Amino acid sequence: MFIQEEQKGVRQSVTNISNKSDKYKMSSAVEQKVSYTNSIAEPEEVFMKLAVTFKVLGDVTRTKIIFCLMKEELCVNDIAAHIKMSQSVVSHQLRVLRNLDLVKYRRDGKISYYSLNDKHINYLFEEGLKHVKERLNRNKQ
């Protein structure tokens, strides 16, 4: 439900932007650039899912969970201990991450072990982390 509400909000924002852009006339050079950009653009659904993914990653608790899962798979108890939060909070956030296919799990008896779904999530997170660290270091100088 959370994801569907987020997608509705993103869809509405894109519609509002599209409606506003219809009011402006473009030069032929700009029209050519827009035409080219549109020809290589991804389908609207891709942008919407990407926006929802970034929005979900914008939560500090989920960011900490992903950081914990970058190197190894962990159970809910281990994640909760690492980020100093309750198991119920961690379980809820893992469900959100799982619903977007950012995290997967495997069962071993009664225990579920969580890991990042694929290497792309790891790359995305590592690049974001590098960006933030560089900006912080630049601001300190």
C-alpha positions as YAML, in Angstrom:
chain: A
units: angstrom
residues:
- id: 1
  name: MET
  ca: [0.00, 0.00, 0.00]
- id: 2
  name: PHE
  ca: [2.83, 2.39, 0.86]
- id: 3
  name: ILE
  ca: [4.45, 1.81, -2.53]
- id: 4
  name: GLN
  ca: [1.18, 2.30, -4.41]
- id: 5
  name: GLU
  ca: [0.59, 5.63, -2.65]
- id: 6
  name: GLU
  ca: [4.14, 6.72, -3.49]
- id: 7
  name: GLN
  ca: [3.65, 5.78, -7.15]
- id: 8
  name: LYS
  ca: [0.40, 7.77, -7.29]
- id: 9
  name: GLY
  ca: [2.22, 10.82, -5.91]
- id: 10
  name: VAL
  ca: [5.06, 10.47, -8.43]
- id: 11
  name: ARG
  ca: [2.58, 9.93, -11.28]
- id: 12
  name: GLN
  ca: [0.66, 13.09, -10.27]
- id: 13
  name: SER
  ca: [3.88, 15.14, -10.11]
- id: 14
  name: VAL
  ca: [4.91, 13.98, -13.59]
- id: 15
  name: THR
  ca: [1.44, 14.82, -14.94]
- id: 16
  name: ASN
  ca: [1.59, 18.29, -13.40]
- id: 17
  name: ILE
  ca: [5.00, 18.91, -14.98]
- id: 18
  name: SER
  ca: [3.75, 17.66, -18.37]
- id: 19
  name: ASN
  ca: [0.71, 19.93, -18.24]
- id: 20
  name: LYS
  ca: [2.87, 22.96, -17.39]
- id: 21
  name: SER
  ca: [5.34, 22.27, -20.22]
- id: 22
  name: ASP
  ca: [2.53, 22.31, -22.82]
- id: 23
  name: LYS
  ca: [2.15, 26.08, -22.19]
- id: 24
  name: TYR
  ca: [5.64, 26.94, -23.48]
- id: 25
  name: LYS
  ca: [6.76, 27.12, -27.09]
- id: 26
  name: MET
  ca: [10.15, 25.67, -28.03]
- id: 27
  name: SER
  ca: [12.65, 26.65, -30.68]
- id: 28
  name: SER
  ca: [13.45, 24.07, -33.35]
- id: 29
  name: ALA
  ca: [16.87, 23.39, -31.76]
- id: 30
  name: VAL
  ca: [15.23, 22.71, -28.42]
- id: 31
  name: GLU
  ca: [12.56, 20.59, -30.12]
- id: 32
  name: GLN
  ca: [15.32, 18.47, -31.69]
- id: 33
  name: LYS
  ca: [17.01, 17.99, -28.32]
- id: 34
  name: VAL
  ca: [13.69, 17.11, -26.69]
- id: 35
  name: SER
  ca: [12.87, 14.73, -29.53]
- id: 36
  name: TYR
  ca: [16.25, 12.99, -29.16]
- id: 37
  name: THR
  ca: [15.90, 12.79, -25.38]
- id: 38
  name: ASN
  ca: [12.43, 11.32, -25.74]
- id: 39
  name: SER
  ca: [13.69, 8.76, -28.25]
- id: 40
  name: ILE
  ca: [16.24, 7.39, -25.76]
- id: 41
  name: ALA
  ca: [14.08, 7.82, -22.65]
- id: 42
  name: GLU
  ca: [12.89, 4.91, -20.60]
- id: 43
  name: PRO
  ca: [9.18, 4.14, -20.28]
- id: 44
  name: GLU
  ca: [7.30, 6.17, -17.66]
- id: 45
  name: GLU
  ca: [6.95, 3.07, -15.45]
- id: 46
  name: VAL
  ca: [10.75, 2.83, -15.14]
- id: 47
  name: PHE
  ca: [11.05, 6.42, -13.91]
- id: 48
  name: MET
  ca: [8.21, 5.92, -11.46]
- id: 49
  name: LYS
  ca: [9.76, 2.78, -9.98]
- id: 50
  name: LEU
  ca: [13.16, 4.46, -9.80]
- id: 51
  name: ALA
  ca: [11.66, 7.45, -7.98]
- id: 52
  name: VAL
  ca: [9.91, 5.15, -5.49]
- id: 53
  name: THR
  ca: [13.17, 3.23, -4.97]
- id: 54
  name: PHE
  ca: [15.07, 6.43, -4.16]
- id: 55
  name: LYS
  ca: [12.27, 7.58, -1.89]
- id: 56
  name: VAL
  ca: [12.36, 4.28, 0.03]
- id: 57
  name: LEU
  ca: [16.14, 4.56, 0.32]
- id: 58
  name: GLY
  ca: [15.66, 8.06, 1.73]
- id: 59
  name: ASP
  ca: [14.73, 6.63, 5.13]
- id: 60
  name: VAL
  ca: [17.62, 6.59, 7.62]
- id: 61
  name: THR
  ca: [16.62, 3.26, 9.18]
- id: 62
  name: ARG
  ca: [16.41, 1.52, 5.81]
- id: 63
  name: THR
  ca: [19.73, 3.08, 4.82]
- id: 64
  name: LYS
  ca: [21.34, 1.64, 7.96]
- id: 65
  name: ILE
  ca: [19.84, -1.77, 7.21]
- id: 66
  name: ILE
  ca: [21.23, -1.76, 3.68]
- id: 67
  name: PHE
  ca: [24.62, -0.71, 5.01]
- id: 68
  name: CYS
  ca: [24.58, -3.70, 7.38]
- id: 69
  name: LEU
  ca: [23.65, -6.06, 4.56]
- id: 70
  name: MET
  ca: [26.33, -4.86, 2.15]
- id: 71
  name: LYS
  ca: [28.95, -7.34, 3.36]
- id: 72
  name: GLU
  ca: [26.97, -10.27, 4.74]
- id: 73
  name: GLU
  ca: [23.56, -11.72, 5.27]
- id: 74
  name: LEU
  ca: [22.06, -11.18, 8.70]
- id: 75
  name: CYS
  ca: [19.00, -12.20, 10.68]
- id: 76
  name: VAL
  ca: [16.58, -9.63, 12.13]
- id: 77
  name: ASN
  ca: [18.16, -9.92, 15.60]
- id: 78
  name: ASP
  ca: [21.63, -9.16, 14.25]
- id: 79
  name: ILE
  ca: [20.43, -6.19, 12.21]
- id: 80
  name: ALA
  ca: [18.50, -4.83, 15.20]
- id: 81
  name: ALA
  ca: [21.62, -5.10, 17.37]
- id: 82
  name: HIS
  ca: [23.79, -3.36, 14.73]
- id: 83
  name: ILE
  ca: [21.47, -0.39, 14.29]
- id: 84
  name: LYS
  ca: [20.24, -0.32, 17.90]
- id: 85
  name: MET
  ca: [16.54, -0.60, 17.09]
- id: 86
  name: SER
  ca: [13.78, -3.02, 18.01]
- id: 87
  name: GLN
  ca: [13.19, -6.22, 16.07]
- id: 88
  name: SER
  ca: [9.68, -5.10, 15.14]
- id: 89
  name: VAL
  ca: [10.97, -1.85, 13.60]
- id: 90
  name: VAL
  ca: [13.63, -3.76, 11.66]
- id: 91
  name: SER
  ca: [11.11, -6.37, 10.47]
- id: 92
  name: HIS
  ca: [8.76, -3.67, 9.23]
- id: 93
  name: GLN
  ca: [11.53, -1.88, 7.32]
- id: 94
  name: LEU
  ca: [12.78, -5.17, 5.86]
- id: 95
  name: ARG
  ca: [9.27, -5.83, 4.54]
- id: 96
  name: VAL
  ca: [9.30, -2.46, 2.74]
- id: 97
  name: LEU
  ca: [12.73, -3.25, 1.25]
- id: 98
  name: ARG
  ca: [11.60, -6.75, 0.28]
- id: 99
  name: ASN
  ca: [8.47, -5.41, -1.45]
- id: 100
  name: LEU
  ca: [10.71, -3.36, -3.75]
- id: 101
  name: ASP
  ca: [13.05, -6.32, -4.37]
- id: 102
  name: LEU
  ca: [15.95, -4.51, -2.74]
- id: 103
  name: VAL
  ca: [16.37, -7.24, -0.13]
- id: 104
  name: LYS
  ca: [15.81, -10.99, -0.25]
- id: 105
  name: TYR
  ca: [15.70, -13.61, 2.46]
- id: 106
  name: ARG
  ca: [16.26, -17.29, 2.98]
- id: 107
  name: ARG
  ca: [14.92, -19.42, 5.77]
- id: 108
  name: ASP
  ca: [17.04, -21.71, 7.88]
- id: 109
  name: GLY
  ca: [14.64, -23.46, 10.24]
- id: 110
  name: LYS
  ca: [12.78, -20.73, 12.12]
- id: 111
  name: ILE
  ca: [15.31, -18.00, 11.31]
- id: 112
  name: SER
  ca: [15.21, -15.79, 8.21]
- id: 113
  name: TYR
  ca: [18.50, -14.41, 6.91]
- id: 114
  name: TYR
  ca: [18.41, -11.24, 4.84]
- id: 115
  name: SER
  ca: [20.79, -10.04, 2.14]
- id: 116
  name: LEU
  ca: [20.79, -7.50, -0.67]
- id: 117
  name: ASN
  ca: [18.87, -8.76, -3.65]
- id: 118
  name: ASP
  ca: [21.64, -8.21, -6.20]
- id: 119
  name: LYS
  ca: [24.90, -6.42, -6.91]
- id: 120
  name: HIS
  ca: [23.12, -3.36, -8.38]
- id: 121
  name: ILE
  ca: [21.79, -2.37, -4.98]
- id: 122
  name: ASN
  ca: [25.28, -2.68, -3.54]
- id: 123
  name: TYR
  ca: [26.72, -0.52, -6.35]
- id: 124
  name: LEU
  ca: [23.97, 2.07, -5.98]
- id: 125
  name: PHE
  ca: [24.53, 2.32, -2.26]
- id: 126
  name: GLU
  ca: [28.34, 2.39, -2.54]
- id: 127
  name: GLU
  ca: [28.21, 5.22, -5.09]
- id: 128
  name: GLY
  ca: [25.81, 7.18, -2.91]
- id: 129
  name: LEU
  ca: [28.09, 6.66, 0.08]
- id: 130
  name: LYS
  ca: [31.15, 7.84, -1.88]
- id: 131
  name: HIS
  ca: [29.25, 10.92, -3.03]
- id: 132
  name: VAL
  ca: [28.20, 11.86, 0.50]
- id: 133
  name: LYS
  ca: [31.69, 11.27, 1.96]
- id: 134
  name: GLU
  ca: [33.31, 13.39, -0.77]
- id: 135
  name: ARG
  ca: [30.84, 16.22, -0.17]
- id: 136
  name: LEU
  ca: [31.42, 16.06, 3.59]
- id: 137
  name: ASN
  ca: [35.22, 16.13, 3.13]
- id: 138
  name: ARG
  ca: [34.98, 19.01, 0.66]
- id: 139
  name: ASN
  ca: [32.83, 21.02, 3.09]
- id: 140
  name: LYS
  ca: [35.31, 20.47, 5.93]
- id: 141
  name: GLN
  ca: [38.21, 21.95, 3.95]
...
